[in-house]
Amino acid sequence: MQQFVSVSDVSDINQLVQQALLFKSNPLQHHAFAKGKRIGLLFLNPSLRTRLSTQVAASNLGMETIVFNVDKEGWALEFEEGAIMSGNTVEHIKDAAPILGSYFDVLAIRTFPSLKNKDDDYSEMYISQFIKYAGVPVISLESATLHPLQSLTDIITIQESWQQQATQKKPKVVLTWAPHIKPLPQCVANSFAEWMLAWGQADFVITHPEEYELHTKFTKGATITHNQEEALQNADFVYVKNWSTFTDYGKVYNNDTHWMLTLDKLQTTHAAKIMHCLPVRRNVELSDEVLDSNHSLVTTQAGNRVWAAQAVLYDILSAGYTK
Ligand code: CP
């Protein structure tokens, strides 16, 4: 793999999932594999899980990590080609990225969307400019429209949990919209949809209120319903996530609080396992009784972020695109 920014960078999802599970069973199996290699983790937005799990993953491979909170500690970057830099931006990505590429063997970047301009966000300008100018492999730590490390983790978690049940049947996996107090990116939902559809090992259903349609380029092929009760019937996994509106871009309407997932809604499921990428707004998106019950996989899911990152790093470093 030359880069990791979407599912289309992965030639074999199952192989990557198996590698991640091998790392989970033996984290230090390749503890000196990346000795002498260095990864730069660049954050233009906050993180808990992504930052720390990627650091642990790199350390398990013997790789050095340097974290740079670009938004707080760096110069304000300009991303637009041909910009007249007479405003607040101080350094062009064209100048900064090759320098970063000379310091690191791999760059990993988190860049959220503005949620103000759909065309800008969906053009993925920030991460694309890093890729264009860095000259080293780039890993997305969540971009304007996608969160591939999260989605790989989610499939690892579903696979691991489902194989414990030793059944040949495909699981029914439901992605349900949940309420939130502020507009959030569509990244996790977009990414989960495209990975689930590319993986093809589950019956995949998306449910959300009418106003919250996602971009069809990520959801084409999924069953979509605006009836949450109907969607939850016979579900084996329920992935709960808020996202802001896509069509009337970046809005949140506050009239759908009844979409919060509660324990009584799970009665028609197959004792479904509950997933969420975290952080979660308790008793807004999901009730305490669900999060604190045996249904919840969220801690296992967040723990699996390490193995997803380790498998991706191992694959990228094995492919020989680094210096
Ligand atoms: N799920 C996830 O990406 O968590 P962080 O934002 O804390 O990294």
Residues whose N, C-alpha, C, O or C-beta is under 5 A from the ligand:
A	BS01	CP	P46 S47 L48 R49 T50 R51 C277 L278 P279
